[in-house]
């Protein structure tokens, strides 16, 4: 596997006491990468008790490893990913190995950018800033890092959050893969603006970013793969945390899925629904019909709208009967969501006394069907070597409370399967599967016996998308149930 390595330093002042520790950090901005593991080893050939040999937790896309404190000395460093079941260092697939000297009071940060299988790996050495005056004067420290390969040079402006671009200050022009000098700023709430170098056309205006502590940060600018057309997303990388921020006016996308079963308790529902929505921010809210005849088991296309809070109404298709009314749905900036409508049955307490067996005969006197919504964030990643599976169980059944889904590889059985999840009604479960072929079984415990409700073959490869596993009733199935796999983002 090939890669680029750039070694860069960030200028600044710091202590040079050799007894002081240094720090190592990893930030993953490679959009189709698997989780990346960083290993430090003092000596490849020896294994003494006092020797540091440590593989740190995998770092996914847009994530950062918190600063790892280590003694200031020479190390061997490895970057690798998991391509087999084992996550042991010896079983990881290497993408980079080198020697590294960690200077005292310095953060050595590795940054992955661009696409696998040929990521760009950049090393930065950043002095630790520990100024007593920062705390006394309520100051924080900020650098900028341009990680967008389509923009060789960007201008970044900052204003207080209650100001506009007219009051913003140019913080510098930042070349691709270039880390800026440090800026010492007042603790406050800020808005960031990004333009092409020398231009006044705003390409990105951030939501409010708060800096309440005297800390040291890097603001990384990376490509946006979300629902909106804005080219950028920013990550505010601190010593121990990393927070993603979107464009303030980024649009949102959503689609609808009808998982509502025909039920005698809803006589007007015959298998299709009409869905309408309105923003409740305005006094004269007007509901717009999104779909007038969404059949059971079908998705709508994606709707694109401004981000914010909405009210949704659901009617039985072709009737004026509401199944669900004035439901609040939030659609965040740059997010892509799927709204799964489904049915659950609840016992009715007619007189409100907490007793659902009104006549004491041991039988629940009355039940009603309730239409509910499971709101799921779609993944916008395009992973190469592994893929996200989100499990959606839309079955409300008296015979079992949950279903266990086993993803069985060729050298496994159901009992030994290393990948499994149990999902109750509308309780979202997520797992990451490496590329392989899996026999997938849906199993429920019914009357003390494990019953296979359905099985399907799933093959994942480099061309696969992130998946929904949807589990529903299917009268034409031998068991009355079916699961199917659907791309989260077609």
N, C-alpha and C positions, 0 to 999 in steps of 0.2 A: 504494500500500500504506500502510495507516495503522499508527500505533504510539503508545505513550505514552512520554514521557520524564520521569523524575524526577531531579532533581539534588540530591544529598545530600552533606553533609560529615561526616567522622568527626573528633571533637575529639582533640587530643593536642598534644604539644610536639615540635618538630623544628627543625633548622637553617633559617635563612631567607637564607643566603648566596646571592645571585643567580647566582654562578658555579657553584653546585652543579646537577647535572642533576635532572630529574624522571623519572617512569616512567609508562608507559601499559600497561593490562592489559585483557583481555577474558575473561569467564566466560560460558559458554553453558549456561543451565538451561531452555531452551525445548525441550520433549520431542519435538516433531515438526518441528524446524527442520532445514534442511540445514546444512552447514558455513558458518560466518560468517567473512568476511574483514574485517579492520580495516585502513584506510588512513589514514596521516598525510601531510599535504602542507603545506609552509610557505606556498606561494603557488599558487593555482589558475591564475594567468595567466602566470607566468614559469617557466622551467625552467633555472636556473643549476646549474653543476656542484656547488657547495657546498650547494645547497638540499636539504633532506630531503624526499624523496617516496618513500614505502615502503608497499607492501601486504604484510601479514604472513600467514603460513600460516593456512589455514582452521581454525576451531575448531568441533569437533563437539559434540553434546549431551554434557553432563557434563564437558567438557574446559575447560581454562583456558590462555590464552596466558601464557607466562612473562613476568615484568616486562620491558618494553622500555625501555631507558635512552635518553632523548632530551634535547637541550638545553632548558633552561627558557625557553619562549617561546610565542607564539601559533601555532596550527595550524588547518587545516581537517581535520575527521575524518569518515570515512565508514564505515558498516557495510553490507555487501552479501553476496549469495550468488551462486553460479554457476548460471545457468539455461541455459547453452549449453556447447558443447564447450570454448570458450576460457575460461581463468581470468585473462586480462588485466583490469586494473582497468577499462578502458573498456568491457569486455563484461559486467561483473558487474551484477546487479540490485540497485539501492540500496533499503535499508529505512530508512536514517537518514543525515543529513548535517548538520553544524553546525560552528561555530567552537569552539575549545577553547584555553584557556590552561593550560599545564602548569606549576604552581608548582615551585620548587626543593624537593628532598627530600620530594616528595609523589608518591604512587601515585594516578593517576586510573584508576579501574576501571569499565568498562562491564559491566553484567550484563543478559543477556537472560533473561526468564522468561515463563511462560504460553505460549499456543499461537500458532503461525503460522496465518494470515497477519497476525495483529495482535499481535505480541509486545509485552510491556512492556520498555522499555529504561530502565535506571536507572544514573545516574552517581554514583559515590562518590569523594570525595577523602580519601585516607588518609595521614597523616604517616608518613614512613619513620622507624622506630625503630632507632637505632644507639647503644645504651648500652653502654659498656665494662663496666659493672657486671653486665650480663646474662651475659656470658661468665664473668666472675669468680665470680658467684654461681649459675651453672647455672640461669638463668631463660630462659623463652621468653614470647612475646607472643601473645595469642589474642583474637579478636573473634568474635561470632556474628551470623549473617545468616539470617533466616527467609524462605524463598522458597516456602512452601507456601500457595497461594491459598485453600485451604479452612480455614486456621487463622489467624484474625486476631491471635491472641496465644498464645505458647507459653512455658512455663517450661523452662529447661535446667539440669540438675544435672550435677555432676562428682564422681567418686570415684576414688581410686587403684584400679588394676585388681584388687587383691587385697581390696578392700572391697565392701560392698553398698550398696544404695540408702539404707539407714538411716544410713550414714556420709557420704552424698553432700552436697555443698554446692550450694545454689541459686546459679547464676551470673547469674540475671536473668530478667526477663520480656521477651520479644522480639516486637514487632509485625511484621506482614507488611511486607516490604521495608525493614525497619529494621536498620541495622548498629549493633551495640553499641559501647560504649566499650571501650578496650583493657583486658585483664586480664593481669597479670604473674604467671606461675606457675612452679613448680619443674619442671625437666626430669624426666619420669617416664613411666610407663605409666598411662593413664586409661581409665575407662568413662564414657560419656555417657548420660544418661537424659533423655527428653523426655516432658512431660505437658502437658495443656491448662493454661492459666493458672489458678492457684489450686487445681488438682487434685493428688491424690497417686496417681492411677492412671497407671501407667507405660504409655505408648503405644509407646515405643521404648527398648531397652537395647542399646547398641552392643557390638561386639566390642572387644577391646583396641586402643587407639590410642596409639602410642608417640611421644613428643616428646623425642628425644635431643639436639637442637641448640638453640642460642640463636638462634632464628629468629622470624619474624613470620608468623602464620597467620590465616586466616579459616575458621571452621567453618560451612559453608553447609548448611542443612536444606531438602531438596527432596522432592517427591512420589516415592513408590516405585511403579515400574511392573514390578517383578520378580515372581518366583513366589509370594512370601509376601504375606499380607494386611496386614502392618504398613504404616502410612501413610507412613513416612519412610525416606529414605536420607540419609547425610551425606557431604559432600565436605570434606576437609581441604585447603584451598588455601594453598600456600606461595608464596614469591617465584618459584620456578622449577619447581614441580611441583604436582600435584593427585592426591590419593588418595581413592578411594571406600571407604566402610565400611558394612557391613550390620548389621542387627539380629543380636544374638548367638544368638537362638533362632529365627531365620527358617527357614521350611520350604523344601524344595527340590522341584522338579517334574522329572519325566523321562518319556520315552516310548521305546518300542522299535521298531525297524524290522528286518524280516527280509529281508536281501539275500543270503542263502545260496543258492547254486546247487545243484541236484541234480547229484551227481557220483558216478561209478562208484567212486571211492576212499572214499566214505562210503555203503556199501550200506544202512545203516539209515535214512538220511535220505531222506524222500519229499516234501519240500517244505514241512514245517511244523515248528515248534520249540515246546518247553515251556521257559519261563524262570522261575527262582526266585531269590530274593535273601534275604540275612540280614545283619544288622549284626555284624561280627566283634568288637565291643567287649565282648561278653558271653560267658562261658564256655559257657553252654548255648544257643549260637546255634541258632535255629530257622529253617529256610528256608521262606519263604512263596512259593507259586506265584503268579506275576504273570499269566501267560498259559499255557494248556495247549495251544493250537493256533493259533499265529501263522503264517499262510500267507506264503509268499514274496511280496514286493512289497507287504506291508501294514504299517501302523503300528498300535500299540496306542493307546488313549486315554492321556492324561497321568496319571501316578501322583503323588500328593502325599505327601511323607514328611519326617521330620526330617532335617536336614542331617547329613552325616558320611560315614564310609567303609563300604562294603558289599562283600559277596561275592556274585557272580552265578554261577549254574550254568545251562547250556544243554543240553537233551536233544533228541534227535530226537523229534518229536511222536508220541505213542502208544507209545513204547518206554521202556526203562530205560537206553538207551545215551547216555552223556554225549558231547557234542561239545566242550564247554568247561566247566571245573570250577574253582571257587574263584578266580574272577577278581576282582581288586580294582577297584572303581569308586568314585570320590569324587564326592559330590554336595554342592557348596558351598551355603552359606546364600544364599537368595533367587535361586538360579540355576535356569534352565530348560534342560535338556539333552536331546538325542536320541542314543540308542545305536544305531548302525548295525552290525548283524552281517553279515559277508561272508566269502567263501572266498578263500584263497590256496593255491597249490600250492608245495611245497618238495621239493627233492631229498633223498633219504635217504642218509646216510653210515653204512652198516650196522656197520662195525667201528671207526668213530671215528678213522680215519687221515687224514681230510681229503680223501679221494679218493671222489668220487661215481660214478666209472666203475670199478667193482671189477674187471671182467675185461678192461679196456683196449681195448674194441672201439669206443670213441668214442661210445657211447650211454649216457645216464644210466640206471642199472639200475632205480631205484625212486623214485617220488615219493609224497608223502602230502598229503592235504588238511588245511589248518589253518584253524580257525574263529577269526577275529579281530574286534575291535570298534573302530570309530571313534567317539569320543565328541565331540560337537559342541555348543557353546553356542548356543542359539537367541537371536536378537535380540528384545528386547522393545520396540524402538522402533516408532513409528507415523509414519514419515516422510511428508511430503506431496509433495515435489518430486523425491525420489530414493529408491532402495530398494536394500537389500543382497541380493546373490545369493551363496549359498555353494554351491560346486560339489563334489559327492560322486561320485567315480568308483569304482564297485564292480566293475570288470571286470579280472580277471587273465588276460591273453592273451599267448601266445607270439609273436604276430605284431607286437605293438607294445607299447612300454613306457609310453606316455602318450597322452593325447588333448588336442588343442587346441580350445577352445570359442571361436568367433567370434560376437560380438554385432554384427550388421551393420545399420546404419541405412539409410534409403532413399537417401541420397546417397553411400553407400559400397559397396565390394565386399569380398569376403573378404580380399583382399590389403591393402586400405587401411583395414580396420576398426580403429578406435581402441581398442576394448574387446575384449580377448582374454585368455584364461588357459589354461595347460597344466597338466593334472592327471594324475599317475600314480595307481596303485592306492592308494586311501584317503589320498591327500595332499590335504588340504583347501585349496581356493583360494577367495578372497573378492574380490568387486569391488562397487562402488557404481555403479548405472546411473541416469541421470536419466530422468524420465518420457518415454517415446517408444515407438514400435513397432520391434521388432528381429526380424530373421530370424536365428535362432541355428543355427549349424552345428557339429557334432562331427566333427573331422577327425583322422585318424591317418596316420602315415607307415608304409606297408606295402610292403616290397620296393622302397624308394626312390621310391614314388609316394604322393602325397597323396590319400587316399580319404575321401570324405564318408560317415560311418557313420550319421548321422541329422540331420534338421533339424526345427526347430519355430518357430512364430511366437510371440513374447512381446510382450504389450502391457502397459505399466506406466502407471498414472495415479494420481491422488490417493487412490483407494480401494484401491489394491493393498497387499498385505502383503509383508513380507520373505520371500524365497523360498529354497528348496533347489532346485538343479538336480541330479537324480539320474540317473546314467548307468549302464545295466545291459545285460545280454544280453536279447534278446527273440526267441525262435525264430520268432514269427509276423511279425517285421519283415523287409523285403526284404533288409537287410544283416545281420540277426541281432543288432542293437543298437537301443537306444531311450534317449532322454532324456525326462524329464518334470519339470515344475515343480510344487512342492508348497509351500504356506504353511508357514513355520517355526513359526508359532503360529496354529492354526486359529481 
